Amino acid sequence: MRFRNAIADDLSQIYALERLPEFRTFVGSWSMDHHLKTFADPGAAYIVAEDAQKQIAAFAILQGLQSEHRAIELKRLVVGVPDQGLGRKLLSAVADRAFGEYSAHRLFLDVFETNDRARHVYETFGFRKEGVMRDAIYRDGIYHSLVLMSLLDNEYGANS
């Protein structure tokens, strides 16, 4: 598996991966236009995990790269086949990039309160729960709460 910055030609695979039915509840999906705008934003970065056949197996989106507060958001992390360890490896590559290349002080994310698998990965990686955004997302006719989590640069350095 190779981790690299996405190129424009990767967006169709990213778009397709994000639209798999199993990701609808916890990830959601953006329009291609939204992805194109985000991809063109100098404050955002797409990082992909590419397999030996040059297929996108997972991707992550970082936003806020130009934040004066050095706070970068992990906006999205999608893994095509879960429970293979790829999510944790991609998370490590993302954190390395955020704290290394982009000099982040804080890497933060929100995750569905009911997404136990993802919350466990983030917690064991060192992310700390900051709070709950109650009924923050309305999807498929019901409200969902999000857990806000973060990892600081000095915490990441202590864990790596």
C-alpha positions as CSV (number, residue, x, y, z in Angstrom):
1,M,0.0,0.0,0.0
2,R,1.3,3.4,-1.0
3,F,0.2,6.7,0.6
4,R,0.3,9.8,-1.5
5,N,-1.3,13.0,-2.3
6,A,-4.3,12.6,-4.6
7,I,-4.3,13.9,-8.1
8,A,-7.4,15.2,-10.0
9,D,-7.7,11.8,-11.8
10,D,-8.3,10.1,-8.5
11,L,-11.5,12.0,-7.7
12,S,-13.7,9.6,-9.6
13,Q,-12.4,6.7,-7.5
14,I,-12.8,8.7,-4.3
15,Y,-16.3,9.7,-5.3
16,A,-17.2,6.1,-6.0
17,L,-15.7,4.8,-2.8
18,E,-17.5,7.4,-0.7
19,R,-20.8,6.4,-2.3
20,L,-20.7,2.8,-1.2
21,P,-24.0,2.1,0.7
22,E,-22.2,1.1,3.9
23,F,-20.7,4.6,4.3
24,R,-23.9,6.5,3.9
25,T,-24.8,6.8,7.5
26,F,-21.4,7.5,9.1
27,V,-19.6,9.3,6.3
28,G,-22.2,10.8,3.9
29,S,-21.3,11.8,0.4
30,W,-20.4,15.0,-1.4
31,S,-21.3,15.9,-4.9
32,M,-18.5,15.7,-7.4
33,D,-18.7,19.5,-7.7
34,H,-18.1,19.7,-3.9
35,H,-15.1,17.4,-4.2
36,L,-13.7,19.5,-7.1
37,K,-14.0,22.7,-5.2
38,T,-12.4,21.2,-2.1
39,F,-9.6,19.6,-4.1
40,A,-8.8,23.0,-5.7
41,D,-8.7,24.7,-2.3
42,P,-5.1,25.4,-1.2
43,G,-6.3,24.9,2.4
44,A,-7.3,21.3,1.8
45,A,-5.4,18.1,1.0
46,Y,-6.6,14.7,-0.2
47,I,-4.4,11.7,0.8
48,V,-5.0,8.3,-0.8
49,A,-3.9,4.8,-0.1
50,E,-3.2,3.1,-3.4
51,D,-2.9,-0.6,-3.8
52,A,-0.6,-2.5,-6.1
53,Q,-3.2,-2.3,-8.9
54,K,-3.2,1.5,-8.5
55,Q,-6.8,1.4,-7.1
56,I,-7.7,3.8,-4.3
57,A,-8.4,1.6,-1.3
58,A,-8.9,4.4,1.2
59,F,-8.7,8.2,1.3
60,A,-8.6,11.1,3.8
61,I,-9.4,14.8,3.5
62,L,-7.7,17.4,5.6
63,Q,-9.0,21.0,5.8
64,G,-7.6,24.1,7.4
65,L,-4.1,23.7,6.2
66,Q,-3.6,27.5,6.2
67,S,-5.2,28.1,9.6
68,E,-3.5,30.8,11.6
69,H,-4.3,28.7,14.7
70,R,-2.5,25.6,13.2
71,A,-5.7,23.6,13.7
72,I,-6.3,21.1,10.9
73,E,-9.5,19.1,10.6
74,L,-9.6,15.5,9.5
75,K,-12.8,16.0,7.5
76,R,-13.1,12.6,6.1
77,L,-11.4,9.1,6.3
78,V,-12.9,6.3,4.2
79,V,-11.6,2.8,4.0
80,G,-13.0,0.5,1.3
81,V,-12.5,-2.8,3.2
82,P,-12.6,-2.3,7.0
83,D,-10.9,-4.5,9.7
84,Q,-7.7,-4.9,7.7
85,G,-5.6,-2.3,9.6
86,L,-5.6,0.1,6.7
87,G,-7.6,2.8,8.5
88,R,-5.0,3.0,11.3
89,K,-2.2,3.1,8.7
90,L,-3.9,5.9,6.8
91,L,-4.5,7.7,10.0
92,S,-0.8,7.5,10.9
93,A,0.1,8.8,7.4
94,V,-2.4,11.7,7.8
95,A,-1.1,12.6,11.3
96,D,2.5,12.5,10.1
97,R,1.5,14.9,7.3
98,A,-0.6,17.2,9.5
99,F,2.1,17.5,12.3
100,G,5.1,17.3,10.0
101,E,4.5,18.9,6.7
102,Y,1.7,21.2,7.8
103,S,3.1,22.0,11.3
104,A,-0.3,21.5,12.9
105,H,-0.7,22.2,16.6
106,R,-4.1,20.5,16.7
107,L,-5.6,17.8,14.5
108,F,-9.3,17.4,15.1
109,L,-12.3,15.5,13.8
110,D,-15.9,14.7,14.5
111,V,-17.3,11.2,14.5
112,F,-20.8,9.8,14.8
113,E,-21.4,8.9,18.4
114,T,-22.7,5.5,17.3
115,N,-19.6,4.7,15.1
116,D,-17.9,2.6,17.8
117,R,-15.3,1.1,15.4
118,A,-14.0,4.5,14.3
119,R,-14.1,6.0,17.8
120,H,-12.1,3.1,19.1
121,V,-9.4,3.6,16.4
122,Y,-9.2,7.3,17.1
123,E,-9.0,6.7,20.9
124,T,-6.3,4.1,20.7
125,F,-4.4,6.4,18.4
126,G,-4.4,9.1,21.0
127,F,-7.3,11.3,20.1
128,R,-9.2,12.7,23.1
129,K,-12.9,13.3,23.4
130,E,-13.6,17.0,23.7
131,G,-17.4,16.8,23.8
132,V,-20.6,15.8,22.0
133,M,-22.4,17.9,19.5
134,R,-25.9,16.8,20.1
135,D,-28.2,16.1,17.1
136,A,-25.7,17.9,14.8
137,I,-26.5,15.9,11.7
138,Y,-29.9,15.2,10.1
139,R,-29.7,12.2,7.8
140,D,-32.2,9.7,6.6
141,G,-35.0,11.2,8.7
142,I,-33.2,11.2,12.1
143,Y,-30.7,13.4,14.0
144,H,-27.3,12.0,14.9
145,S,-24.9,13.3,17.5
146,L,-21.2,13.8,16.8
147,V,-18.2,13.3,19.2
148,L,-15.6,16.0,18.8
149,M,-12.1,14.6,19.2
150,S,-8.6,16.1,18.9
151,L,-4.9,15.2,19.1
152,L,-2.2,17.9,19.9
153,D,1.2,17.9,18.4
154,N,2.9,17.2,21.8
155,E,0.6,14.3,22.4
156,Y,1.3,12.9,18.9
157,G,5.0,13.2,19.4
158,A,4.7,11.3,22.7
159,N,2.9,8.5,21.1
160,S,4.9,8.0,17.9
